[in-house]
């Protein structure tokens, strides 16, 4: 739609709380920001969506878009056909191909990929592990009433002969034939599909499809796709199918990134689909000692799965899992997908975002324990398969058509950046006019000219994060400090002091705000004066505020020296050691090392840091045990890599985006 006319110029500055704190404003919690502490890169991929429309994706500069969900588990690109599973009577449904005779060209996934190319968005497609795909471009279904008898419900609107697979007495139809709708789909099918995709769009390194989800919520197949997979997916099946399909992806496109196991939620961390199916039926003690887990030494599923992926790389020399991906839908009543609800539900929605990180928050649902979802996922990776990135490819906090949902979404995006999540895609996307879309605009395009929240997270704390949340990041393009402040109070404007460490002078902070006062635009509010120690301002009830503070000539964020040494080399492989020294006078708390390879080199396995690579650019992020480097001290990290004919060392290094000597 082009650049929107988004910013309402405020003429009557005295009417805004930024000009004069409102008399009725309550005292808010103190906020503290330290641009030199807890620094790490924010992945742009945390601002992704599933199925965002083209205009919104283009406007936002959407970084990543996912083609996922239950219907993508059984999709046949040859016929542009999907089976909807339990979402819609287990029916095969043809896709939107404009010319079926030209298939596979013009399929839904071709169209999806082509939209992303037009908007500069990276693509996630879903490849099947379930072992079945629709047999043709037809209208068959898994539980035909004529074949399998009367059923509880049928598709009276479109196909009255298709039932829901539940008998009138409430028991499931069993013994149906998967061949009614589907044919087997294994590694060869995936190989052929990727050959089609890379032939049309190039490989990932050349701008083709970058990401592949390893199916979708396999721990629910026994429910969502029980017409072809009535038995819950076991530990062993998930390992074997991941080995087969993920290795096929890597063989077809070595630069593509894979995401798995794509479980449905918190429960997916601890048990398999077979465990869930069994314990749903048996109840009682089954939940504390599910049989499939017990058969695998009592190791929770996610830990075991990551161990198996690590074992594959050790045996074969190829990483086939790049992202540890689990979905998350808040289980609190009325939160996910719902309308805003009453005041109690709105407060619960805003409170429940703490499940993503807070050890002091007990989940207010059947889970009834602290979740700490992102730190828990990171711990699983650090303990079982270091170097694997973290993804949440489905989540939803509801009420995206209401300011309450926008507040929750803005809070969630801030948490993702602060906690170091690597990729996230909202299910499902808001419309361009929904308040939820403005939460994304606040991070990606708050001024209508492409300005976004910073790309290096820094320390930001609130004396009461549940009431007034704060996130901070430095922007590498202009060194500006950006603050995102979310007032979660439904009724109270809050006046708070924002302390900022390390500044040497005053500056005008540029203020952008979204609130219920105008749900159709982000308002450019009057500037606020930022003194060397910070500023004090009033934040309206139920509002999102972005403060952009120009670069300051204060003390340097860090001083560092990096030593790089190739310790051994064989054929196309090598081992490198990297020593990072803090040459400054203050501790480095939270660090990210960055460098670029000068040739065709790849990090294949790293240690003592979380290693990631995008093209030639490499980052190494601290682990919990080496988070802090005292003044004058060093930490040593390393990696195994592969190279082409030459293996030149990197010429420059940065630490927290600041240049280091070598």
QUILIN-V411329 format. One line per field, one symbol per residue. psi: psi as a letter, one per 20 degrees, with the letter a starting at -180 (. if undefined). A space follows every 50 residues. Layout:
BEGIN
psi = ???
END
This chain:
BEGIN
psi = japqnhoopohmhiiqhhgopqhiqqprqpqppoiiqlpqqppiiikrqp kqrggggggilphqppnarhiignpohhilpqpibihmkkqppqakphnh iiqipjrghghgghghhhjkpqppqpqpihjqqqianakrrhmphhhjrq rgqrmhggniiprjjprhjiqqprjrohihhrqqobhhggggghhgghhh irrgijjaphqopmaolhjjhighlihimipqprghghgghgggghhhgh hhnhiqpqprjlrhbghhhiqrhggggghhhhbcihhimqhhghiljjpq ggggghhhhghghhhijppiohpopqroppiqpjfpirrharhghghggh hiiiihhoiiopplaiglrpglgghgggggghhhmqiprpqnipqpjrki jqhghgggghgghgggghikqhqqopprqrrhiqhhhhghhhhhlhjjjj prqrjoprppqqinhhgoqqqqqqphhjjqpppppooiphhpqppqpopo qjqiaqrpppppqprihnjjqpporqqqporhjbrprpoqqmqppppopq qqkaqqhqpqpppppohqppcjqrpqpppppojaiqqoooqopqrpqiam qqphprqjropqpocippqoqqrhhkhporpirqqprrqqrqrchqmqqq iqqqoljpqqr.
END
